[in-house]
Amino acid sequence: MTGIILAGGTGSRMGGKDKALLLFSGETFLRRKIRLLSAFCESLLVVAAAAAAGAAFENLDVPVIRDEAPGIGPLMGLYTGLKHSETDINFVTTVDSPFISGELAAKLRQQAAGFDVFIPMWTGYPEPLFGVYRKTCLPAIERVLSENRRRIVSFYPHITVGYLPEEEVRRFDPQGLSFINVNTEEEYRSLTENNGPA
C-alpha cells in the first residue's frame, strides 16, 4: 500500500504560511506525517501544489509529485497521487492533519476488498481525506475533472464506495483525532499551546 500525502494547500486561512512547514512536537507537519505513515505503508508519495517550492519539500526521503494542473484542490492532488502510485491500493491523507491512527488505517485496508474507495464515518459524515483509494478511481476522477467538478467526493457516484461505521471507527480512534485538521492560525495556536488537540 502506498501512502499519499496531499500537501498542496495554499494556507490562505493560515496567513499564507506553508502548513507543511508548521512545527509540532519538534518536527514539521510533513515530516511527522511521513514518519507516521511509514509505520504501515510500504511506500510513500507527497503531492505538492504545481507551483510549490521551498524548504518543505527539500531533502525528503520520499518522492514529491506536483499537481498535474494548478488551482483545483484536493481532487487534483488525489488524481495526481493515484496516477503516480505504483500500487493498486493507496492510503490518502492530508499534511495538515497531525494525528493518525495506524490501527484505524489498517482496519480500512482490511475492509476495503471489493470497493474502489473505503472511508470512515465520523459524527454522521464521511471522511474522504482519510481513506483507502484504488487506482481504479482514475477514470471516474478524469470524468468529473473534465466537467469542471472539483469536490473531492464528486466522482463517488461513478465508483463503489464503502464506509466504516462510526461505532467501528471509535474502537480504534475514540476521539476522532485522525480527522482533526489545522486550517487557521487559531487552530494551530490551540494545538501547540495544548501540545495536542484542545
N, C-alpha and C positions, 0 to 999 in steps of 0.2 A: 504494500500500500504506500502510495506517495502522499506526503503531507504538503498541501498547497496553502501558503500563507499569502493572503491578499493584503498588500501594503501600498495600495495606490491612492489612498485618500488624500485630499488636498489640505486637510487640517484647518478648514476655514473657520470652524467653531472653536478651534484651539488657538486662535490668534495667528494662524498661518504657520504654526510650529509643525515640524515633521513628527508625527506620532511614533514613527518607527524609532526615533532617537530619544523619546521620553525615557527617563530613568525610573526604575522601580527595584528596590532591594539590590541596588548596586549594579544593575545591568540594564541595557536598553530593552524596550519592549520587543524589538525584533530579535535580539539575541536570546532573550528569555523565551520567546515563542519557539525559536529554533531548538533550544535545549529541551523544552517540554515535549515537542512533537517527536524529537529524536528517540524518545523513550519507547514509542510504539509504531513509528513509521520507518519503513526500510529505506526510503529516500525522501528528499525534500525539494521543494521549489518555492522561491519567493517571486511573487508577481508585483512589479512596481509600476507606477504611472509611466506613461510613454515618455514624458519629459523629466522624470525624476532623476536627480543627480545628488551627489554629495556623500557625506560620511556614512549615512545609514546603510548604504549598500556596498561599501568597500570592505575588503578583507574578510568576506564571509566564506565559509566552507561549503556553501550550497549555491546552486545556480540562481541567478537573478534574471528573470524574463520581463521584458517591457510589454505593457498592454499593446495589443495589435492596433488599436485605434484609441485616440485620446478622448477624454471628456464624457465617457459613457457611464462609468461607475463600476460597482462590484460585478455586474453581469459580464462585462468585458474582461475583468480580471479572472472570473471563473472560466470563461471561454478560453482565454489565453493559457491559463494553467492546465486545463484539461487537454488542450491541443498539444502542449509540450510535454505532458506527463508520459512516461514510458510504461505505466501500469494501468490496467483497466479500472481498478478501484482506487479511489483517492479520498483523503480526508481534507475537507476545506474549512478554513477558519480565517479570522482577520487579525492583523497585527495589533489592533487596539483593544483586544480582549485579553488581559494579562493572566487570566486563570484558565486552567483546563483540567478536566477530569479525564485522565487516561483510561480509567475504568469505564466511564461513560462512552468514550470514543471506541473502546474495544467492544462494548455491547452493541453499538450502532453497526460496527463492521460485522459482527456475528449475525445480526438480524437482517443484514442488507441483501441477502440472497433473493433473487427474483425481482429486485427493484433497481431502477436507474438511479434513484435518489432515496436516501433514507435519513430522516432528520428527527430530532426530538421535539416534543411539545412542552411548552412551559407557560404557566399562567394562562392557559387557554389558547395560546398562539404557537404556530410553528417557528422554529429557529433555523432558518435556511443557511445561516452563515456559521453553522457548527454541525457539519454533517458529512455523510458519505455520498460521493458522486462518481458515477461511471462515465467512461469516455463515450458511451452510447448516447449521452446527453447532447453531444456536439451538433448533430443535425437540427435538433429542436431549438437550440440556442441560436444557431445561424438563422433559422427561420424567423424568430422573433426580432433579432437584431436587424434583419432586412426590412422588417416592418416598423423599425424605429421604436420598438418597445424595449424599455430599459429596466423594468423592475426585476429583481433577482428571481422572483417566482413566475415570471411571465411565460416561461416555457413549460411549466409544470403540467398544464393540460395535455401536452403532447407526449408525455412520458409516463412511466409508472413510478409513483411516489409512495413510500411507506413512512409511517410516523410511529415513533416510540412514545407510548402514553406517558403522561406526566408522572403517574404513580411509579412507573418503572424508572424514569429519569431520577426521581428523588431517592431511589435506592443507591445511586452512585454519586449524586451531587445534590444533597438535601437542600442546600441554599441556592442552587442555581448559579453558582459562581462562574461557571463556564460561559454564561450568557451576559455577564457584565462587560460592557464596552465603554471606553473612555472617550467621550466626544468633545467635552468642554474643559476649559481651564479649571472651572469649579469642581468638576468630577475628578480631574487629575489631582487637584489640591486635596480633596477629601480622601482620595486613595492613598496619597503619600503621607498625609498627616496621621492617618489611622494605621499605616503600614498594612493596608488591606481594605476590603470593602467596608463602607460605613454601616 
